[in-house]
Amino acid sequence: MVTEGYIAKGIGGFYYVRTAEGLVECKARGIFRKRNISPVAGDRVRLSADGSAIDEILPRKNVFARPPVANLDILFIVASTVQPVPSTLILDELTAAAVYKGVQPVLVITKADLSAADSLTEAYRLSTIPVILLHYDSGEGLEQVRQMIRGHLCAFCGNSGVGKSTLLNALAPELRRETGSISQKLGRGRHTTREVEIFEVCGGRIADTPGFASLDAQKICRIPKEELQHAFPEFEPYFGQCRFTGCSHRTELGCAVRAALKEGKISPTRYQSYLTMYEEASQIKEWEH
C-alpha cells in the first residue's frame, strides 16, 4: 500500500514521516541526491510499499534553504514594542521575503502593554499584512493566533528577547513536553537543535525553525530588484498606472506609487524600506541570486 505523509523531521540521513498510521522512520532514495534535491521538513512525500524509503516528493508550494522547510503557509513575525525596539527595516525585509515565497506574513506585537504599538500598527495598517497585538495578562490576541494556525503549517521568527518562547508556551503548553519526548525518541543531543521539527498543535502545525531566529532576511531569500515591488502588497493597486513601463517607483515622473505615498495611502516607513532594499538588491550580481 502506498503511504503518503509529511516529513516531521530529518536527522543524520533518516527522515521521520508523519502518516495516518503514525510516525515512520525511513531513508530517501539515491535518485534525489543525483537530482540535487534534498527532502526537507514540511515536504509532502510518498513512501515505498514497505515504508522504508521516500519514493517521491510531491509538488512544493515553496521551499526555504535556510532554515530548510517546505510548504509554509504562514510566517508569524514576532516583534516587541520595547527591549528590543523593533527595526522597521528588518520587519519589512521579513514580510517581503514571506510574500515573495508565497507565505502569508503576520506581524505579532508582544509587550503591547509596555509601550504604545501605534507606530507599528500605523505603518502596517495600509499594507494588507495582518497585525496582532498580544496582551498576556488578558489573553488578547492569543485566540487570533490560534485561529490562524488552524489548518496551516506555520513558523515563528523573532529576535531573542521579543517573547517568542513565551508566546509558543502560551499557545501550546504541550509543545514543550512534546519537544522533549521527541528529542529523546530521536536521540537528539541537547546542543544540536539546528534541525527543523514540525509539531501538530492548535489544529494545525508549527515548524520549530531555529534558523529563523536570527532575522536575517538575506539568508531566507534574495529578492531581485525587479521583483521587489510585488513583495509590497500595498503597491499592487497602482501597478500599470505609472507613466513609464518598468517604473522602479523611485525617481521616475508620473509614478502612481509615489503619488499614493504623497496622498497618505502608503506608509512612509514601508516605502523607505522599499528604497533601501532596492538599493541593496541593485548591488547583488546576477549570479548571486
DODO-394973 format. One record per residue: residue number from 0; residue in three letters; x, y, z of N, C-alpha, C, O in turn. Coordinates in steps of 0.1 Angstrom, whole numbers. Example, Ala and Ser with C-alpha at 12.3 -4.5 7.8 and 13.67 -1.06 7.14 Angstrom:
BEGIN
<site 0,ALA,<132,-57,78>,<123,-45,78>,<132,-33,78>,<142,-33,85>>
<site 1,SER,<128,-22,71>,<137,-11,71>,<129,0,79>,<134,11,80>>
END
This chain:
BEGIN
<site 0,MET,<8,-12,0>,<0,0,0>,<9,13,0>,<18,14,8>>
<site 1,VAL,<6,22,-9>,<14,34,-10>,<9,43,1>,<-3,46,3>>
<site 2,THR,<19,48,9>,<16,57,20>,<21,71,18>,<32,73,12>>
<site 3,GLU,<13,80,21>,<17,94,20>,<17,101,33>,<10,97,42>>
<site 4,GLY,<25,111,34>,<26,118,47>,<35,131,45>,<38,134,34>>
<site 5,TYR,<39,137,56>,<48,148,55>,<60,146,64>,<59,139,75>>
<site 6,ILE,<71,151,61>,<83,150,69>,<82,159,81>,<81,171,80>>
<site 7,ALA,<82,152,93>,<82,160,105>,<96,164,109>,<98,174,116>>
<site 8,LYS,<106,156,105>,<120,159,109>,<129,151,100>,<126,139,97>>
<site 9,GLY,<141,156,98>,<152,148,91>,<164,150,100>,<168,161,103>>
<site 10,ILE,<171,139,102>,<184,140,110>,<193,128,107>,<189,116,107>>
<site 11,GLY,<205,131,103>,<215,121,101>,<212,111,90>,<215,99,90>>
<site 12,GLY,<205,116,79>,<201,108,68>,<188,100,70>,<184,94,60>>
<site 13,PHE,<182,101,81>,<169,95,84>,<159,105,84>,<161,117,88>>
<site 14,TYR,<147,102,79>,<135,111,79>,<124,104,87>,<122,92,86>>
<site 15,TYR,<117,113,94>,<106,108,102>,<93,114,96>,<90,126,97>>
<site 16,VAL,<85,105,89>,<74,110,82>,<61,107,89>,<59,95,94>>
<site 17,ARG,<53,117,91>,<40,115,99>,<30,111,89>,<26,119,79>>
<site 18,THR,<24,99,91>,<14,94,82>,<1,92,90>,<1,94,102>>
<site 19,ALA,<-9,87,84>,<-22,84,91>,<-20,73,101>,<-27,72,111>>
<site 20,GLU,<-10,64,98>,<-7,53,108>,<3,57,119>,<4,49,128>>
<site 21,GLY,<9,69,118>,<18,73,128>,<31,78,122>,<32,80,110>>
<site 22,LEU,<42,79,131>,<55,83,126>,<63,72,120>,<65,62,127>>
<site 23,VAL,<68,74,108>,<75,63,101>,<90,68,99>,<92,79,94>>
<site 24,GLU,<99,59,103>,<113,62,101>,<118,56,88>,<115,45,85>>
<site 25,CYS,<124,64,79>,<128,59,66>,<140,67,61>,<144,77,67>>
<site 26,LYS,<145,63,49>,<156,70,42>,<151,75,29>,<139,72,25>>
<site 27,ALA,<159,83,22>,<155,89,9>,<162,81,-2>,<173,76,0>>
<site 28,ARG,<155,79,-13>,<161,71,-24>,<173,79,-29>,<173,92,-29>>
<site 29,GLY,<183,73,-35>,<195,79,-40>,<192,88,-52>,<200,97,-55>>
<site 30,ILE,<181,86,-59>,<178,94,-70>,<177,109,-67>,<180,118,-75>>
<site 31,PHE,<173,112,-55>,<171,126,-51>,<185,133,-51>,<186,144,-55>>
<site 32,ARG,<195,126,-45>,<209,131,-45>,<214,134,-59>,<220,144,-62>>
<site 33,LYS,<211,124,-68>,<215,126,-82>,<209,138,-88>,<215,145,-97>>
<site 34,ARG,<197,141,-84>,<189,153,-90>,<192,165,-82>,<186,176,-85>>
<site 35,ASN,<201,164,-72>,<204,175,-63>,<192,181,-56>,<191,193,-54>>
<site 36,ILE,<183,172,-51>,<171,176,-44>,<173,170,-30>,<176,158,-28>>
<site 37,SER,<170,178,-20>,<171,173,-6>,<157,174,0>,<150,184,0>>
<site 38,PRO,<151,162,5>,<139,163,12>,<140,171,25>,<151,170,31>>
<site 39,VAL,<130,180,28>,<131,188,40>,<118,187,48>,<108,182,43>>
<site 40,ALA,<119,191,60>,<107,191,69>,<96,199,62>,<99,210,56>>
<site 41,GLY,<84,194,63>,<73,201,56>,<70,195,42>,<59,197,37>>
<site 42,ASP,<79,188,36>,<77,182,23>,<66,171,25>,<66,163,34>>
<site 43,ARG,<56,171,15>,<47,160,14>,<53,150,5>,<58,152,-5>>
<site 44,VAL,<53,137,10>,<61,127,3>,<52,114,2>,<42,112,9>>
<site 45,ARG,<57,106,-8>,<51,93,-10>,<61,82,-6>,<72,83,-11>>
<site 46,LEU,<57,73,2>,<67,62,7>,<66,50,-2>,<56,47,-9>>
<site 47,SER,<77,42,-1>,<77,29,-8>,<67,20,-2>,<62,22,10>>
<site 48,ALA,<63,9,-8>,<53,0,-3>,<56,-6,11>,<47,-7,19>>
<site 49,ASP,<69,-8,14>,<72,-13,27>,<75,-2,37>,<78,-4,49>>
<site 50,GLY,<74,11,32>,<76,22,42>,<90,25,46>,<93,33,55>>
<site 51,SER,<100,19,39>,<114,21,43>,<121,32,36>,<132,37,40>>
<site 52,ALA,<114,38,25>,<121,48,17>,<111,58,12>,<99,55,10>>
<site 53,ILE,<116,71,10>,<108,81,4>,<110,79,-11>,<121,80,-17>>
<site 54,ASP,<99,76,-18>,<99,74,-32>,<97,87,-41>,<103,88,-51>>
<site 55,GLU,<89,96,-35>,<86,108,-43>,<83,119,-34>,<77,118,-23>>
<site 56,ILE,<88,131,-38>,<85,144,-31>,<74,150,-39>,<76,153,-51>>
<site 57,LEU,<62,152,-33>,<51,158,-40>,<54,173,-43>,<62,179,-36>>
<site 58,PRO,<47,179,-53>,<50,193,-56>,<49,202,-44>,<40,201,-36>>
<site 59,ARG,<59,211,-44>,<60,220,-32>,<53,234,-35>,<53,238,-47>>
<site 60,LYS,<48,239,-25>,<42,253,-26>,<53,263,-25>,<53,273,-33>>
<site 61,ASN,<63,260,-17>,<75,268,-16>,<86,260,-8>,<82,250,-2>>
<site 62,VAL,<98,265,-8>,<109,258,-1>,<119,269,3>,<122,278,-4>>
<site 63,PHE,<124,268,16>,<134,276,21>,<147,268,23>,<146,257,27>>
<site 64,ALA,<158,274,19>,<171,267,21>,<176,268,36>,<180,259,42>>
<site 65,ARG,<175,280,41>,<179,283,55>,<168,291,62>,<167,303,59>>
<site 66,PRO,<161,285,71>,<161,271,75>,<154,262,65>,<145,267,58>>
<site 67,PRO,<159,249,64>,<153,240,54>,<139,236,58>,<137,227,67>>
<site 68,VAL,<129,242,52>,<115,238,54>,<107,241,41>,<110,250,34>>
<site 69,ALA,<97,233,39>,<89,234,27>,<74,236,30>,<69,232,41>>
<site 70,ASN,<67,242,21>,<52,243,21>,<47,251,33>,<36,248,39>>
<site 71,LEU,<54,261,37>,<49,270,47>,<37,278,43>,<37,283,31>>
<site 72,ASP,<27,280,51>,<16,288,48>,<16,302,54>,<13,312,48>>
<site 73,ILE,<21,302,67>,<21,315,75>,<34,316,82>,<39,307,88>>
<site 74,LEU,<40,328,81>,<51,332,89>,<47,343,99>,<44,354,95>>
<site 75,PHE,<47,339,112>,<44,348,123>,<57,356,126>,<67,349,131>>
<site 76,ILE,<58,369,124>,<70,376,127>,<67,383,141>,<59,392,142>>
<site 77,VAL,<74,379,151>,<72,384,164>,<81,396,167>,<93,395,166>>
<site 78,ALA,<75,407,171>,<82,419,174>,<78,424,187>,<66,422,191>>
<site 79,SER,<87,431,194>,<84,437,207>,<83,452,206>,<90,458,198>>
<site 80,THR,<75,458,214>,<74,473,214>,<86,479,220>,<90,490,217>>
<site 81,VAL,<92,472,230>,<104,477,237>,<113,465,240>,<109,453,239>>
<site 82,GLN,<126,468,242>,<136,458,247>,<135,445,240>,<129,435,246>>
<site 83,PRO,<139,442,228>,<145,452,219>,<134,460,211>,<124,455,207>>
<site 84,VAL,<137,473,208>,<129,481,200>,<130,476,186>,<141,473,181>>
<site 85,PRO,<118,474,179>,<119,468,166>,<125,477,155>,<123,489,155>>
<site 86,SER,<132,471,145>,<137,478,134>,<126,476,123>,<124,465,118>>
<site 87,THR,<120,487,118>,<110,485,108>,<116,480,95>,<109,473,87>>
<site 88,LEU,<129,483,92>,<135,477,80>,<136,462,81>,<133,455,71>>
<site 89,ILE,<140,457,92>,<141,442,94>,<127,436,92>,<126,426,86>>
<site 90,LEU,<117,442,99>,<104,436,98>,<99,436,83>,<93,427,78>>
<site 91,ASP,<102,447,76>,<98,449,62>,<105,439,53>,<99,433,44>>
<site 92,GLU,<118,436,56>,<125,426,49>,<120,412,50>,<119,405,41>>
<site 93,LEU,<115,409,63>,<110,396,65>,<96,394,59>,<93,384,53>>
<site 94,THR,<88,405,60>,<74,404,54>,<76,402,39>,<68,395,32>>
<site 95,ALA,<86,410,33>,<88,409,19>,<93,395,14>,<88,390,4>>
<site 96,ALA,<102,389,22>,<107,376,19>,<95,366,20>,<95,357,11>>
<site 97,ALA,<86,367,29>,<75,358,30>,<66,359,18>,<62,349,12>>
<site 98,VAL,<62,372,15>,<53,374,4>,<59,369,-9>,<53,362,-17>>
<site 99,TYR,<72,371,-11>,<79,367,-23>,<79,351,-24>,<79,346,-35>>
<site 100,LYS,<79,344,-13>,<79,330,-13>,<65,324,-12>,<63,312,-12>>
<site 101,GLY,<55,333,-13>,<41,328,-13>,<36,324,1>,<28,315,2>>
<site 102,VAL,<42,330,11>,<38,327,25>,<31,340,30>,<35,351,27>>
<site 103,GLN,<20,338,38>,<13,349,44>,<21,354,57>,<22,347,66>>
<site 104,PRO,<26,366,56>,<32,371,68>,<22,377,78>,<12,383,74>>
<site 105,VAL,<24,375,91>,<16,381,101>,<25,387,112>,<33,380,117>>
<site 106,LEU,<23,400,115>,<31,407,125>,<24,405,138>,<13,409,140>>
<site 107,VAL,<32,399,148>,<26,397,161>,<34,406,171>,<46,405,172>>
<site 108,ILE,<27,416,177>,<34,426,186>,<33,422,200>,<21,422,206>>
<site 109,THR,<44,418,207>,<43,415,221>,<47,427,229>,<51,437,224>>
<site 110,LYS,<45,426,242>,<47,437,252>,<40,449,248>,<44,460,250>>
<site 111,ALA,<28,447,242>,<20,458,237>,<15,467,249>,<12,479,248>>
<site 112,ASP,<16,461,261>,<11,468,273>,<23,477,279>,<20,486,286>>
<site 113,LEU,<35,474,275>,<47,482,280>,<49,495,272>,<54,505,278>>
<site 114,SER,<45,495,260>,<48,507,252>,<37,507,241>,<33,497,235>>
<site 115,ALA,<33,519,237>,<23,520,226>,<28,514,213>,<40,516,209>>
<site 116,ALA,<20,506,207>,<24,499,195>,<18,507,183>,<18,502,172>>
<site 117,ASP,<14,519,185>,<8,527,175>,<16,529,162>,<11,528,151>>
<site 118,SER,<29,531,164>,<38,534,152>,<38,522,143>,<38,523,131>>
<site 119,LEU,<39,510,149>,<40,498,141>,<26,495,135>,<26,491,123>>
<site 120,THR,<16,496,142>,<3,493,136>,<-1,503,125>,<-7,499,115>>
<site 121,GLU,<4,515,127>,<1,525,117>,<9,522,104>,<4,524,93>>
<site 122,ALA,<21,518,106>,<30,515,94>,<24,504,86>,<25,504,74>>
<site 123,TYR,<17,494,93>,<12,482,86>,<-3,483,82>,<-8,475,75>>
<site 124,ARG,<-9,494,87>,<-24,495,85>,<-27,495,70>,<-38,489,67>>
<site 125,LEU,<-19,501,62>,<-22,502,48>,<-16,491,40>,<-17,491,27>>
<site 126,SER,<-9,481,46>,<-1,472,39>,<-9,459,35>,<-3,451,27>>
<site 127,THR,<-20,456,41>,<-28,444,40>,<-22,432,48>,<-27,421,48>>
<site 128,ILE,<-11,435,55>,<-4,425,63>,<-11,425,77>,<-11,435,83>>
<site 129,PRO,<-16,414,81>,<-23,414,94>,<-14,417,106>,<-2,413,106>>
<site 130,VAL,<-19,425,116>,<-11,428,128>,<-19,423,140>,<-31,427,141>>
<site 131,ILE,<-13,416,149>,<-20,411,161>,<-13,417,173>,<0,415,174>>
<site 132,LEU,<-20,423,182>,<-14,428,194>,<-17,418,205>,<-28,414,207>>
<site 133,LEU,<-6,415,212>,<-7,405,223>,<-7,411,237>,<2,419,240>>
<site 134,HIS,<-16,407,245>,<-16,411,259>,<-18,398,267>,<-28,393,268>>
<site 135,TYR,<-7,394,273>,<-7,381,280>,<-16,382,293>,<-21,371,297>>
<site 136,ASP,<-17,393,299>,<-25,394,311>,<-39,391,308>,<-46,385,316>>
<site 137,SER,<-44,396,297>,<-58,394,293>,<-60,383,284>,<-71,378,282>>
<site 138,GLY,<-49,379,277>,<-50,368,267>,<-54,373,254>,<-56,366,244>>
<site 139,GLU,<-56,386,253>,<-60,393,240>,<-49,390,229>,<-37,391,231>>
<site 140,GLY,<-54,385,218>,<-46,383,206>,<-42,368,205>,<-39,363,194>>
<site 141,LEU,<-42,361,216>,<-38,346,216>,<-47,338,207>,<-43,330,199>>
<site 142,GLU,<-60,341,209>,<-70,333,202>,<-70,336,187>,<-72,327,179>>
<site 143,GLN,<-66,348,184>,<-65,352,169>,<-53,344,163>,<-55,338,152>>
<site 144,VAL,<-42,342,171>,<-31,335,165>,<-35,320,164>,<-32,313,154>>
<site 145,ARG,<-42,315,174>,<-46,301,174>,<-55,298,162>,<-53,288,155>>
<site 146,GLN,<-64,307,159>,<-73,305,148>,<-66,305,134>,<-69,298,125>>
<site 147,MET,<-55,314,134>,<-47,314,121>,<-39,302,119>,<-37,297,108>>
<site 148,ILE,<-35,295,130>,<-27,283,129>,<-35,272,124>,<-30,263,116>>
<site 149,ARG,<-48,271,128>,<-57,260,124>,<-56,257,109>,<-59,266,101>>
<site 150,GLY,<-53,245,106>,<-53,240,92>,<-41,245,84>,<-41,243,72>>
<site 151,HIS,<-31,251,90>,<-20,256,83>,<-6,251,89>,<-6,247,100>>
<site 152,LEU,<4,252,80>,<18,250,85>,<24,263,87>,<25,271,78>>
<site 153,CYS,<28,266,100>,<33,279,104>,<47,279,110>,<51,268,115>>
<site 154,ALA,<53,290,109>,<66,291,116>,<66,305,123>,<59,314,119>>
<site 155,PHE,<74,306,134>,<75,318,141>,<90,323,140>,<99,315,141>>
<site 156,CYS,<92,336,138>,<105,341,138>,<105,354,147>,<95,361,148>>
<site 157,GLY,<117,357,152>,<118,369,160>,<131,369,168>,<136,358,171>>
<site 158,ASN,<137,381,170>,<149,382,177>,<148,377,191>,<137,377,197>>
<site 159,SER,<159,373,198>,<158,368,211>,<153,380,220>,<158,392,218>>
<site 160,GLY,<145,377,230>,<140,388,238>,<127,394,235>,<121,402,242>>
<site 161,VAL,<121,390,223>,<108,395,219>,<97,388,225>,<85,392,224>>
<site 162,GLY,<99,376,231>,<89,368,238>,<83,357,229>,<72,353,231>>
<site 163,LYS,<91,352,220>,<87,341,211>,<84,329,219>,<74,322,217>>
<site 164,SER,<93,325,228>,<91,313,236>,<79,314,245>,<71,305,246>>
<site 165,THR,<77,326,251>,<66,328,259>,<53,326,251>,<43,321,256>>
<site 166,LEU,<53,332,239>,<41,330,230>,<38,316,227>,<27,311,228>>
<site 167,LEU,<48,308,223>,<46,294,220>,<41,286,232>,<33,278,230>>
<site 168,ASN,<47,289,243>,<43,282,255>,<28,286,259>,<21,277,264>>
<site 169,ALA,<24,298,257>,<11,302,259>,<1,296,249>,<-10,293,253>>
<site 170,LEU,<5,295,237>,<-3,289,226>,<-5,274,229>,<-16,269,228>>
<site 171,ALA,<6,267,232>,<5,253,232>,<15,248,243>,<26,245,240>>
<site 172,PRO,<10,248,256>,<19,243,267>,<24,229,265>,<35,226,270>>
<site 173,GLU,<16,221,257>,<21,207,255>,<33,207,245>,<40,196,245>>
<site 174,LEU,<36,218,238>,<47,218,229>,<60,215,236>,<68,208,231>>
<site 175,ARG,<62,221,247>,<74,219,255>,<76,205,258>,<87,199,257>>
<site 176,ARG,<66,198,263>,<66,184,267>,<69,175,254>,<77,166,255>>
<site 177,GLU,<62,179,243>,<64,171,231>,<78,172,225>,<84,163,221>>
<site 178,THR,<83,184,226>,<97,187,221>,<106,177,228>,<115,171,222>>
<site 179,GLY,<105,177,242>,<114,168,250>,<112,154,246>,<122,147,245>>
<site 180,SER,<100,149,245>,<98,135,242>,<103,131,229>,<109,120,227>>
<site 181,ILE,<101,139,219>,<106,136,205>,<121,136,205>,<127,128,198>>
<site 182,SER,<127,146,212>,<142,147,212>,<147,134,218>,<157,129,213>>
<site 183,GLN,<141,128,228>,<146,116,234>,<144,104,224>,<153,96,222>>
<site 184,LYS,<133,104,217>,<130,93,208>,<140,93,196>,<144,83,191>>
<site 185,LEU,<143,105,192>,<152,106,180>,<167,107,184>,<176,108,176>>
<site 186,GLY,<169,106,197>,<183,107,202>,<190,120,200>,<202,120,197>>
<site 187,ARG,<183,130,200>,<188,143,197>,<196,149,209>,<190,149,220>>
<site 188,GLY,<208,153,207>,<215,159,218>,<210,173,222>,<203,179,215>>
<site 189,ARG,<213,177,234>,<208,190,239>,<213,202,231>,<206,212,230>>
<site 190,HIS,<225,200,225>,<230,212,219>,<230,211,203>,<237,218,197>>
<site 191,THR,<222,202,198>,<221,201,183>,<207,205,178>,<202,197,170>>
<site 192,THR,<202,216,183>,<188,219,179>,<188,228,166>,<181,238,166>>
<site 193,ARG,<196,224,156>,<196,232,144>,<186,226,134>,<183,233,124>>
<site 194,GLU,<181,214,136>,<172,208,126>,<158,214,128>,<154,218,139>>
<site 195,VAL,<150,215,117>,<136,219,118>,<128,207,122>,<130,196,117>>
<site 196,GLU,<118,209,131>,<110,199,136>,<95,204,135>,<93,216,139>>
<site 197,ILE,<86,196,131>,<72,200,130>,<63,193,140>,<64,181,142>>
<site 198,PHE,<55,201,147>,<46,196,157>,<31,200,154>,<29,210,148>>
<site 199,GLU,<22,191,157>,<8,193,155>,<2,199,167>,<1,192,178>>
<site 200,VAL,<-2,212,166>,<-8,219,177>,<-19,229,172>,<-18,233,160>>
<site 201,CYS,<-28,232,180>,<-39,242,177>,<-46,239,164>,<-51,248,157>>
<site 202,GLY,<-48,226,161>,<-55,223,149>,<-47,225,136>,<-52,224,125>>
<site 203,GLY,<-34,228,138>,<-25,230,126>,<-12,224,129>,<-10,215,137>>
<site 204,ARG,<-2,230,123>,<12,225,125>,<21,237,127>,<20,247,120>>
<site 205,ILE,<31,236,136>,<41,246,139>,<54,240,136>,<58,229,141>>
<site 206,ALA,<62,247,127>,<76,243,124>,<85,250,134>,<86,262,135>>
<site 207,ASP,<92,242,142>,<102,247,151>,<115,250,142>,<122,240,139>>
<site 208,THR,<117,262,139>,<128,266,129>,<138,274,136>,<137,287,135>>
<site 209,PRO,<149,268,141>,<160,276,147>,<166,286,138>,<170,297,142>>
<site 210,GLY,<166,283,125>,<172,292,115>,<165,305,113>,<171,315,107>>
<site 211,PHE,<152,306,117>,<145,319,116>,<148,329,127>,<144,340,126>>
<site 212,ALA,<155,324,137>,<157,332,149>,<166,345,147>,<164,355,153>>
<site 213,SER,<175,344,137>,<184,355,135>,<179,367,128>,<185,377,128>>
<site 214,LEU,<167,365,122>,<160,376,115>,<169,381,104>,<169,393,101>>
<site 215,ASP,<177,372,97>,<185,376,86>,<177,373,73>,<178,362,68>>
<site 216,ALA,<170,383,68>,<161,380,56>,<170,376,44>,<165,369,35>>
<site 217,GLN,<182,381,43>,<191,378,32>,<193,362,31>,<195,357,20>>
<site 218,LYS,<193,356,43>,<196,341,43>,<183,334,39>,<183,323,33>>
<site 219,ILE,<171,340,42>,<159,334,39>,<157,334,23>,<154,323,18>>
<site 220,CYS,<159,345,17>,<159,345,2>,<164,359,-2>,<162,369,5>>
<site 221,ARG,<169,359,-15>,<172,372,-21>,<162,375,-31>,<158,367,-40>>
<site 222,ILE,<157,388,-31>,<146,392,-40>,<153,401,-51>,<158,411,-47>>
<site 223,PRO,<152,397,-63>,<157,405,-74>,<150,419,-74>,<138,420,-71>>
<site 224,LYS,<157,430,-77>,<151,443,-76>,<139,445,-84>,<130,452,-81>>
<site 225,GLU,<138,438,-96>,<126,439,-105>,<114,433,-98>,<103,436,-101>>
<site 226,GLU,<116,423,-89>,<105,416,-83>,<101,422,-70>,<90,419,-64>>
<site 227,LEU,<109,431,-65>,<107,437,-51>,<93,443,-49>,<87,442,-39>>
<site 228,GLN,<89,450,-60>,<76,458,-59>,<65,448,-55>,<55,452,-49>>
<site 229,HIS,<66,435,-60>,<55,426,-58>,<55,420,-43>,<46,414,-39>>
<site 230,ALA,<66,423,-36>,<67,419,-22>,<61,429,-13>,<61,427,0>>
<site 231,PHE,<56,440,-18>,<50,450,-10>,<35,451,-15>,<32,458,-25>>
<site 232,PRO,<26,444,-8>,<12,442,-13>,<5,455,-15>,<-4,456,-24>>
<site 233,GLU,<8,466,-7>,<1,479,-9>,<5,486,-21>,<-2,496,-25>>
<site 234,PHE,<15,482,-29>,<19,488,-42>,<9,483,-53>,<7,490,-63>>
<site 235,GLU,<4,471,-51>,<-3,464,-62>,<-14,472,-68>,<-15,471,-81>>
<site 236,PRO,<-23,479,-61>,<-34,486,-67>,<-29,497,-78>,<-37,501,-86>>
<site 237,TYR,<-16,500,-77>,<-11,511,-86>,<-3,506,-98>,<2,514,-106>>
<site 238,PHE,<-1,493,-98>,<6,487,-110>,<-1,490,-123>,<-14,490,-123>>
<site 239,GLY,<6,494,-133>,<0,497,-146>,<-4,511,-147>,<-9,515,-158>>
<site 240,GLN,<-4,519,-136>,<-8,533,-137>,<3,543,-138>,<1,555,-140>>
<site 241,CYS,<16,538,-137>,<27,547,-138>,<29,551,-152>,<25,544,-162>>
<site 242,ARG,<35,563,-154>,<37,568,-168>,<46,559,-176>,<43,557,-188>>
<site 243,PHE,<56,554,-170>,<66,546,-177>,<65,531,-174>,<63,527,-162>>
<site 244,THR,<65,523,-184>,<66,508,-182>,<79,505,-175>,<89,511,-179>>
<site 245,GLY,<79,496,-166>,<91,492,-159>,<95,502,-149>,<107,503,-145>>
<site 246,CYS,<86,510,-144>,<88,521,-134>,<94,514,-121>,<88,504,-116>>
<site 247,SER,<105,519,-115>,<110,514,-103>,<105,520,-91>,<108,516,-79>>
<site 248,HIS,<96,530,-93>,<89,537,-82>,<98,544,-72>,<96,545,-60>>
<site 249,ARG,<109,549,-78>,<119,557,-70>,<120,571,-74>,<117,580,-66>>
<site 250,THR,<124,574,-86>,<126,588,-90>,<118,592,-103>,<118,604,-107>>
<site 251,GLU,<111,582,-109>,<105,585,-122>,<93,595,-121>,<86,595,-111>>
<site 252,LEU,<91,603,-131>,<80,612,-132>,<67,603,-134>,<68,593,-141>>
<site 253,GLY,<56,608,-129>,<43,601,-132>,<42,588,-125>,<35,579,-130>>
<site 254,CYS,<49,586,-114>,<48,573,-107>,<36,572,-98>,<34,581,-89>>
<site 255,ALA,<27,562,-100>,<15,561,-93>,<17,557,-78>,<10,561,-69>>
<site 256,VAL,<28,549,-76>,<31,545,-62>,<36,557,-54>,<31,559,-42>>
<site 257,ARG,<44,566,-60>,<49,578,-52>,<37,588,-50>,<37,595,-40>>
<site 258,ALA,<28,588,-60>,<16,597,-58>,<8,592,-47>,<2,600,-39>>
<site 259,ALA,<6,578,-45>,<-1,573,-34>,<5,575,-21>,<-1,577,-11>>
<site 260,LEU,<19,575,-21>,<26,578,-9>,<23,593,-5>,<21,595,7>>
<site 261,LYS,<23,602,-14>,<21,616,-11>,<6,618,-5>,<4,627,3>>
<site 262,GLU,<-3,610,-10>,<-17,611,-6>,<-19,603,7>,<-31,603,12>>
<site 263,GLY,<-9,597,13>,<-10,591,26>,<-16,577,25>,<-21,571,35>>
<site 264,LYS,<-16,571,13>,<-21,557,11>,<-11,546,12>,<-14,534,13>>
<site 265,ILE,<2,550,14>,<13,541,16>,<21,546,28>,<24,558,28>>
<site 266,SER,<25,537,37>,<33,542,48>,<47,547,44>,<53,540,37>>
<site 267,PRO,<51,558,49>,<64,564,46>,<76,554,50>,<86,553,43>>
<site 268,THR,<74,547,62>,<85,538,66>,<86,526,58>,<97,521,55>>
<site 269,ARG,<74,521,53>,<74,510,44>,<81,514,31>,<88,506,25>>
<site 270,TYR,<77,525,26>,<83,530,13>,<98,532,14>,<106,528,5>>
<site 271,GLN,<102,537,26>,<117,539,28>,<124,526,28>,<135,524,23>>
<site 272,SER,<118,516,34>,<123,502,34>,<125,497,20>,<135,490,16>>
<site 273,TYR,<115,499,12>,<115,495,-3>,<127,501,-9>,<134,494,-17>>
<site 274,LEU,<129,514,-7>,<141,521,-14>,<154,515,-9>,<163,513,-17>>
<site 275,THR,<155,512,4>,<168,507,9>,<170,493,4>,<181,489,-1>>
<site 276,MET,<159,485,3>,<160,471,-2>,<163,471,-17>,<171,462,-22>>
<site 277,TYR,<158,480,-24>,<160,482,-39>,<175,485,-41>,<181,479,-50>>
<site 278,GLU,<180,494,-33>,<194,498,-34>,<203,486,-31>,<213,483,-38>>
<site 279,GLU,<200,478,-21>,<208,466,-17>,<207,456,-28>,<217,449,-31>>
<site 280,ALA,<195,454,-33>,<193,444,-44>,<201,448,-57>,<205,439,-64>>
<site 281,SER,<203,461,-59>,<210,465,-71>,<225,462,-70>,<231,461,-80>>
<site 282,GLN,<230,460,-58>,<244,457,-56>,<247,443,-58>,<259,439,-60>>
<site 283,ILE,<237,434,-58>,<239,420,-60>,<240,416,-74>,<232,419,-83>>
<site 284,LYS,<251,409,-77>,<253,404,-91>,<243,393,-94>,<238,387,-86>>
<site 285,GLU,<240,392,-107>,<230,382,-112>,<233,368,-107>,<223,361,-103>>
<site 286,TRP,<245,364,-107>,<249,350,-104>,<248,348,-89>,<248,336,-84>>
<site 287,GLU,<246,358,-81>,<245,356,-66>,<231,353,-62>,<229,349,-50>>
<site 288,HIS,<221,355,-71>,<207,352,-67>,<205,337,-64>,<194,333,-61>>
END
